[in-house]
Structure formats: structure tokens, C-alpha cells
């Protein structure tokens, strides 16, 4: 067992960083690592079936983390794309593949339907991982792709229930292959128990988990929090599996319920490393499962089936993207992202094989087609990124001749925050060159007479054209903290004399800006929140002078705390203690100030 662990880890350590450096992405790196050590290449590891079942738990953890990012209100907002777009994708894709299998390849209708349902599913693991890595998950295409994937995960439940009805084995034999402990019950009882399990997860997440988390947090044993987080995910997955539902769906629902919990961030931090490791292992097992012997024997057949699979899914998805009025620049990305088979197909293939719905040869061929299609997904998206996306969006920036060179101020990001700064600086007579990376935002601003230029402010050629070598100030007003830090690091390296003024998205972002020693920054909601707090004090009966003085004391103390805590922001335990101490100090400082003013008033 330890030897296998060493082989998997060594392959990942060698191949994944190399793939990343070549611009292929980590997913493709893991797949190549698996292909290298698999039983059909170097033969360093054997059959991957058991390992894959274990590694699939990475998908379960990933959906738990996705759920933590989605508050119920966001999920409700996505309901149309989940049910409408996702439902139509599964139904239409299944119909097309069923027709091809039954009419073209003359398969039995049971076999055609089973294969069609499997091929309608896409890879949650590869798609979400790749879209997140490339920063596309928050785009319209990324959000709609996630909605479709979520519906597909839900659709696995009725598909699992349907497959035994297609079996060429007697019904009682097919039940033996089910992991569900309620498979022998009448359908209505199974439905009732399944609904009860889902309700239990929701109620437990809302009312039971919080007191347990607080109890564990009070022990100050960091590892116990990690243990309970893992216990929670595994227990939910096991419960869902025992009632015949998708473990991934159960953990996703639990994540959504816990999205508004005060312990959300701790859960993310604790689960993320395990998710990353298991997902990596899953991709390795997919790569290792590619049967090169069968591939060489039926190369043309496999390639044709993979191309057919991708073309059919792209066509269906592209039509749906058009019908749902998705932005034109996002339609192709949405279609290409979901144009592969999925990991749940391997689960379904195991069941269809045991029920004799597919022959051994059909099972092997379908497994190979799905695995190869998954392998090509990162490649297709890389081609999209390097070639097609550039043609759709145009050059990385406007022509250099069109960009006004500024000797005073360059503003990167001209949304509501950047516009406030720009208006004031322009009113004071400063020449301002404005850059923005949102084509739609630029079109809107230009309609109102603003001169805004398109481009990524982390590009040297763009900043050179904008006059960064002569300008005095670069204002970074974008709302993406990671991109903001990237621009700061880039500007400090290439333009050491350029002063940097940065919009801080949140307190964590502010800590990093302090450590990077930018010239000035401010949190986007800080001043407005204090102003509103001062107004609140006035409405509560405090005098204008007392309210404004309290606001100023708070402002000064919070800024001092920000600088003091920036060095320990990564140390969770000490940081938490320091925050509590500073909060207590604030109460003391405000009370002391109030007493001092009262004494002062008496002496006058």
C-alpha cells in the first residue's frame, strides 16, 4: 500500500508541475501522470477500479466546498438555469444518443438508453477545476455550466433507479448489486425515506452542527475541528449512499445549508487540502484507466466515437445556450466546457455491466471513450483560451496609437469605485488615463463620453502605452483581490517609481497590501460604514459631536489594528486571540474617551 502511495505521489510531483509550467493546467498533468504509471503503459499500478471508488470522494468534497460558496439565495437565483438549462441538456442529449445507438448502430433499446443516459453526463471534477483555474467560473458560461452539472448530479439518482428496470437479469438479482439498504422496499417508501434523509441533512446543518462546532472551537484543538469536518462530510455521504441517493448531492446540500454559518471559512480551509489530494488521485486513476491495448486495436473506432460524443454535446449545448439567450462570447465556452463524458459514467458502467445491460466489449469501449473525452477537455479549453477566445474578444488591449499616454494618473478598473476617484482627480485638473478589462463596461462608459481603453493592467505593453514610465500614480480600483495583487506585484517590479493607490476588497486583502507596502489603500466599504454608524449614533440620541468623535476614535483604532494584525493574519490561532484583544481594547478606549469628555464638560 505504501509503495502504491509513493508511486502516485511521485508521478504527480514530477508530471503536474511540468504540465502547469507548459500551460496545460493541473488536471491534464494528473491525467498524464496516470497514463504514465497505468497498467497499460509502465504498469507500475494495476487495475484502478477500487482506487477510483475511493478517489471519487474528492468529487464529493468538491461539491461540499461548492455548496459552502453558494448561499441559498444564490442557489434560488440559479433555479431556472439548473432546472431549465440542466434538465433540457440531459433530456435532449439522451434523446440524440439514444437515436444514434438504436437507429444507426442497431443496439437493443435498453442498451441504447443506458449508454445515452451515461453519455449525457459531464465531468463535474474536470469542468469545475479547469474553469476555476482559468478564472471562468464566475462568468456567465461558468455559472451556467455549474448549474447544468448540478442538475446532472441530481439526475444520477433517477438514472440509478431506472437502470435495474432495463436489466436483462431478474429484478431480485439486480437488487443485490445495489448499495442501498432500502432497495427492497416499495417505491413510495423509498421516496419517503429519501426525502426524510434530505430534510434531516438540512435541519441538522442548520440547527445541530453550529452548537457542535462551537463546542469543538472552545477546545482550541485545531485538529479536532478538522476531524469533525471530515466526519461531517463522510457521514453525509454514507447516509446518502445507504438510501440510494448521490453522496455528492447530499454534501452539496449540506454545504449550501452551512454557507451562512460563522464556521464556513474554517470548514473551507480544513476540507480544501483533502479535496485537492483526492481530486488529483481521481484524475490519476482516470488517466491510468485508459486501455492503450484496446485503443491501439480499435483506434479509429474510439477516435470516431470520441469526436461524435463531443460534437453531439457541443451542438446540443450551443443550441441551448442560444435559446437561453446566453451572451455570444460565452456560448461556445459553455458548450465546449461540458462536451465530455463524466466520472458518474464509470459508476453507472459498473452497474450496467453487472446487470448485463452492456456486454463486456461495450463496457470496455464506452469506458475508453468517456476517459479519452475527459482527457481531451483541458486540451480543448486550452485551445479555446489561446486561439478562439482571443479572436472573439479581440486584442489584449486597444491599439497603442489610440491609448492616451498619461503623465499624471492611470486608473485600472473604472466601475463605481474607480469612477469616484477619476471624477475627483479630473475635476482637480489631472490628466487621467483609464483602463478596464470589461468590454461591456467600456461600451457603456464610452456611450456617456468617457475615454476608457480596453486591456489587462498586468500587461507591460499596455501599461507602457498608457504612460506608466512617466506617470506619477497608478490607481488599482478593480474588485478582484487576486488580480489586484497581481497588478501590484507587477507594477512594483517594472515601475518602481510609480506610486500605487489600491482599492482593498476586504480586510484580508488589506493585510496583503500592507505587507506589499503599497503607497495607499482603503477598504471599499470602510468609510461609508463608519459614516452610517455615526448617523446611527445621532439617531439614537447622541450629540453630533459625541457621535463624530466616536467614529473618529473607531477609525483610528481600527487602522492601528489593521497594521498590527497584518503580520499574524495567516496564523489562525494567534490571530483570533489578537482580534479579541483588540476588540476589548476598542471598548475600553471608547469608554475612556467618553469619560474624558464628560470630565472636560464639567470643568468648563
N, C-alpha and C positions, 0 to 999 in steps of 0.2 A: 504493500500500500504506500509506504514511504517512497519507494522507488518511482511509482507512478506519479506521486505528487512532485517529486524532483523533475521528472520529465516534462510534466505540464508547465510547471513554473519556469524551467529553463527555456522551453520553447517560446513562452510568452515574453520573457525578458529579452531574448535575442531578436525575435521577429517583430514584435509590436512596436518598439521604439523606432526600428528601421522603417517600418511601413509608415509610421507617423511622420518621420523626417522626409520621406519621399512624397508626402502629401496624400497618402492613400487612406489615412484615418485608422483609428484603433480597431474598429470592427473588422476591416479587411485584414489587418495584421493578425488578429486572433484566428480568423478563418484560415489564413495561410499557415499559421503555426500548427493548427490541427491537421491540415492536409499533409504537412511535412512529417509529423510523427505518427500519422494514422496507420492502420493495418494494411492499407493499400499503397503506402509509399515506403517509408523507412521501417514500418512495422514495429515501432517502439512501444505502441499501446495496442490493445486488442479491440474487441467489439465494444462500441460506445453506448449501447442501449442503457445499461444500468447507470453509467456516469451521466448520461443525458437526462435521465429522470431526476437525478439529484441536482444537476445544474439548472434544470428548468425552474428551480426555486428562485434563481436570480430574476426571472421574469416576474414571479410573484412579488418579490421585494421591490422591483422597479415600479410595479403598479401601485404598491403601497405608498412609495415616495411620490408618485404622480398624484395620488389621491390627496396627500398632505399639501400639495401645491394648489389644489382646487377646492376652494370653499364652496359650500352648497349653492350659493348664489351664482357662482361662475358655472357650475355644472348645470343649473337650471337654464342659464343663458344659452348653453350649448345644446339644449334638448332637441331643437329642430334638426341640427346637423347630425346629432347622434342617431335619432330615430329615423329621420327622413333620408339624409345622405347615406348613413351607415346601413340602414335597412334596405334601401334600394340597391346599394352596391352588392350586398350579399345575395339578394334575390336575383338581380339581373345577371350577375356574373355566374351564378349557379345555373341559371336557365341556359345561358350560352354554352357553358362547358357540358351540360347535360345533353344538349342538342348535338354538339360535336361528337361526344362519346357514343351516343345512341344511334345517330343517323349516319355519321361519317365512318366511325370505327366499328360500328355494329356490335357494341358491347351489350350485355344484358342491362336492362333498365336499372336494376338495383345497383350494379357496379358503376354505371354511368352517373347515377345520382350521388353515390357515395364519393366518387372522385371529384365530381363537380362541387359538392359542399366543401370538401377539403381544400380545393384549389381556390375557392372564393375567399379564403382567409389569407391575411398578410402577416408579416413578421413584426409583432409589437416590439420585440427586443431590438432588431436591427434598425427599424424605421425611427423609433424614438431616440435611440442612441445616436444615429447619424444626424438626424435633424437637430438634436441638441448640440452636438459637436460643431455643426456648421452655423449655428445661430438662427436656424429657420423655424424652430419650434413655436415661436411667438408670432410668426407671420400667419396670414390667412390660410395659406396652404398647410402649414404646420398644425394649426388649431383644428382644421377640418380633417386632416389625416389622423390626428389623435381621436377625434370624435368617431371616425369610421372604425379605428382599431378598438375603441371601447365597445362599440356595438358588436364587433366580431367576437370579442371575448365573451360578451353576453350570449351571442348566438351559439357558442360552443355547447352551452347547456342543452338547448333543444336538439342540436345535432347529435350529441351523445345519446339522448333519449330515443332519437329516430333510428340510429344505425342498427340496434338489435332487431327492429321491425323489418329491416332489409336482409337479415341474416339468412343464410342457407342452412344454418344449424337450428334445431328446435329451440323454442323460446327459453325453456328451462336451462338448456346448456349455455345459452348466451348470457344468462344472468350470472353464471358462475364467474364470468370474466369481468364483472363489474366490481369496482372498489366500493360502491355504495352499499351501506348496510340496510338501506330501505328499498332496494331494487325489487324485492319480492312482494312489496305491499301494493295495493291497488293504486291506480294513477292519482286519484283525488287525495288520498292520504299522503302520497309522495309530494304532491304540490303543496299541501298544507304544512308538512314538516319543513319543506324547503323555504317557504315564506316565513315560518316561525324562526328558522335559523338566521335569515337575513335581518328580521326585526330584532332578534337577540343581539346580533353584532352591532346594529345601530344604537340600541338602547345602552348596551354595555360600554360602547365607545363614548357615549355622551354622559352617562351617569356613574359608571363604575370605575372606569380607567383613571379619571382625574384624581380621586382620593388615593388610589394605589400609587400613582406617580408622585403625589406629594409626600406620601409616607416614605417612599424609597428615596426621594430627593433629600429628606431630612436626615437620612443616614449618612449623607455625604460620601457614599461609596459609589464612585463613578461607574465601576464595573457592574454593579447591581442594576443600574439604570439600563446598561447595555443588555444585560441578561434578560431583564423584563421586556425590553423592546423586541428582542429575538423571540422570547416566549410568546408574546402577543401575536406576532406575525405567523409563527409556526402553528399556534393553537387555532387561529382563524382558518389558516389553510387546511389544517387537518379536519376541522369541523365541516368546512365546505366540501371537502373530498368525501367525507363519510356520508353526507346527504346527497351525493351525486352532482354537486354544483362545481363551478370553476373556482379553484383556490385563488386565482388571480383576481377574479371579480370580488370575492369576499374581502381580500386585503385592500383592494381599491376602495370599496365602500367604507372600510374601517379608516382608511387614510382620509377620505372626504369628511367623515364624522370628526376626526381628530384635527382637521385643518385649522379650526378656530381655537384649539387648545393652547394653553400657555406653554406646553411642553413640545410644541411642534418642531421647533428648531433643534432641540436636544435629540428628538427621535430621528430627524434627518441626518444629523451628524453621526449617530450611533449605527444606523442601518446602512448608510451610504457605502462604507468600505466593504461590507459583506455583499451588498448588491453588485458592486463593481467586480469583485472577485468571482462571484458565481455567474454573472453575465459573461465575463471573459471566458470562464470554463465552458459555458454553454456554447459560445461561438467556436471554441476549440473543438468541442465534440461534433458540432455541425460540419466543420472542415474535415475532421477525421472520418466522418461517416460517408464521405464521398467515395464511392466504389470505382476506383480507376480501372479495374479489370473490366467491369461492366461498361464503363464509359468508353473504353477503347474498343470493346466488342460492338457496341451499339452507338458509336459516336454521333453519326449523322442523325439517328433517331432521337437521341437525347437532345442534341442541339436544336432540332426542329421543334420538339415538344417545349423546350425552354423558351424559344422565340415565340411560339404560339401562345404559351402561357402569358408572357409579358405583353405581347401585342393585344391580346383579348382584354386583359385587365386595364391596360393603358387606354384602349378605346372606350370601354365602359366608364372608366373613371373620368376621362376627359369630357365625355358627353354629360355626365352628372355634374361635373364642375361648371360646364356651360349652362346647364339647366338651372343650377342653384345660384347663377349669376356671380360666380367667383371672379375676382379680379383677373384679367387676362394674363398678367405677368405671373400669377400663381397657379393657373390651371394646369400647365404642363408639369410643374414641380409636384403638385398634388397627385397627378396621375402616375408619374414615374416613381414617386416615393412608395406607393402601395402596390407596385406591379410585380410582386414576387409571391412565392408560397410562404407559409408561416410555420412557426415552431409547433403550433397546435395540430398541424397536419401530421406530424410524427406521432403524436398521441393517438389521433384518430386512425392512422395507418396500423398501429399496433392492435387496435380493437377490430378493425375491418378484416385484418389478416386472421385473427383468432376466430372470427365469425364466418370465415371463408367467403366474405363478400368479394374480396380480391384474391386472385391467385398469388402464389409466391413470386412469380415473374412480374406480375403487375405491381405488387407491393414494392419490390426492389426498384423497378423503373420509376414509379411515382416518387419514392424516397429520393432517388438520384435527381430527378427533375426539380423537385422542391428545393433540395440542398444547393444545386447549381444556381437556381434562380436567386436564392438568398445570397450566394457568393457574389453574384453579379450586381446586386443592388447598390452597394457602396461604389462600385465602378461606374455604374450608370449615373449616379448622383454626382460623382466627381466630374464626369464628362459634362453633365448639365451645368455644374458650377463654373467649369473652366471655359466652356465654349458657348453653350446655348444661353445661359443666364447673362453673359456679357453682351451677346447680340441683342437680347431683349431690353436690357437696361441701358445700353449704350456705353460710352467710355466711362472710365472710373472718375473722370471729372470733366468739366467744360473745357473747351479749347483754351490753352494758356493765353492766347491773344485776347480772349473775351473777359478774362478774370481781372478785375481791378486790383492793382498792387497797392497795398496799404502801407503807409509809413507810421501809422499810429496803432490801430487796433484790428485784430482779426477775431471774429466770433464764430466758434464751431457749434452749430446747433441753434436754430432760430425758431424754437417753439415758444410757448408762453413765457418761459423763464428768460431765454435769450433775447426776446423782443423787448422786454422791460429794460434790460441793460443797454441794448442797442439804441433804443429811443432816447434814453437819457444822455448817452455819450454823443449821439448825433446832435442833440439839442445844444450841447456844450461846444459844438463845432469840431469834434474829432472825426477824422476820416475812418470809416468802418468798412471792412471787407467781411461779408457774411458767407459762411459755408454751411451746407446742410446735406445730409445723405438720404433724405426722403424726397423722392421725385414728386409725390403728390403734394407735400408741404411746400415745395419750391413753386410748383404751378399755382397754388393758392396764393402764396405771398406775392408772386410776380403780378397776379391779377390786381393786387392792391398797390402796385407801383414800387414794391421793394426790389432792390437788386440783390438777388440771392444766387449763389453759384453751387452747382451740384458736385459733391465729392466726399471722399473719406479723409478726414483731417489727420489720419495716421499715415498718410502717404507723403513722402518727402517732396515729390514733384509737384503735388498740389499746394503744399504749404510754401514751397519756393515761389510758385507762380502767384500766390496770394501776398507775397512780400514778407515772409517770416524772418528773412535775414536782416531786414531793416526795421520791421515793426517793433513797437515797444511792448505790446501787450497781446497775449492770446487768452481769450475768454472761452473756456470749455463749458458749454451750457447744455450738453446732451443729457438724456435721462437714463442712459445705460452705464452703470457704475464700472463694469469691466472694460467697456470701450473707453470710458473716460480715463481710467488708469493707464490704459494702453497709450492713449494720446499724450498723457502727462510724461510717461517714461520716454516716449519717442521724442517729444519736444525738448526735454531736458538733455537728451543725448545729442541731438543735432543742432539745437538753438540755445546754447547756454545763457545767452544774454537776453532771451525773451522772457518777460515776466508772465507768470501763469496765474490766472484767476479761475477758480473751478467751482462749479455747482456740485455740492455734495448731496447725493440722493438720500442718504440716511446716515446714522451715527457710525456704523461700521465702515462706510465709505469715507467718512470724515477722518476716522482713525488712520486709514491708509494714506490719505492725503497729507496728514500731519507728518507721518513717518517719511513721506516722499519729499517733505519740505517745500510744498508749493508756496507761492507768494501770498495768496489769499484764497479763502474758500468760505462758503456759507451753506448751511443746510437749507434746502429749498422751502421747508415749512417752519423753520425756527422762528424767524421774526414775526411772521403772521400769527403764529400760535401764541407767542408772548403778547402781542398787541391785543388779541382776542381775550387772553387771560386777564389782562389789565382792565379791559372793558367789563369783563365778568365781575371783577372785584368792585368796580364802580357801581354796577347794578345791584350788587349785594350790600350796598350801603357804605362802602369805604370811600374816603375822600379821594379826589383826583390826585392829590399829592402823595397820599399813602399808597394808592394803587400803582402809580407810576414808579415810585421808589421801590416797591416790592418787585415789580417787573424788572427793574434795573439790577437789583441785588441778585435775582434769579439768573438773569442773563450773564452777569459777571461770574457767578459761581459755576454755572453750567459750562461756560467756556473754559474755566480753570480745570474743571473735572475732565473735560474732553481731552485736554493736553496731558493731564496727569495719568489718565487711564489708557491712553493710546499705546503705551509700551506693553501693557498686560492684556490687551484685548483678545489675544489668542489663547491666554491661559484661563480656561473656563472657571476653574475653582477659585483662584485668587481674584479674578475679575469680578465674579459675583460678590465676593466679600467686600472688595473695594467699592463697588457700586452701592452696596447697603450702607457702608460707612459714609460715603459722600452724600447719600440721601438724608441720613441722620444729621450730618453737618449742616445741610441746607436748612433743615427745620430750626436748628439751633441758631444759625446766622440770621434767619428772618426774625426769630423771636428777639434776639439781641438787638437787632436794628430797630424793631418796634419799641422796645423798652427805652433805647437811647433817644428816640424821637419823642417819646412820652415825657421823659425827664427834661429834655430840652424845652418842650412846650410849657412845662410847669415853671421853669426858671425865667421864662420870658414874661 
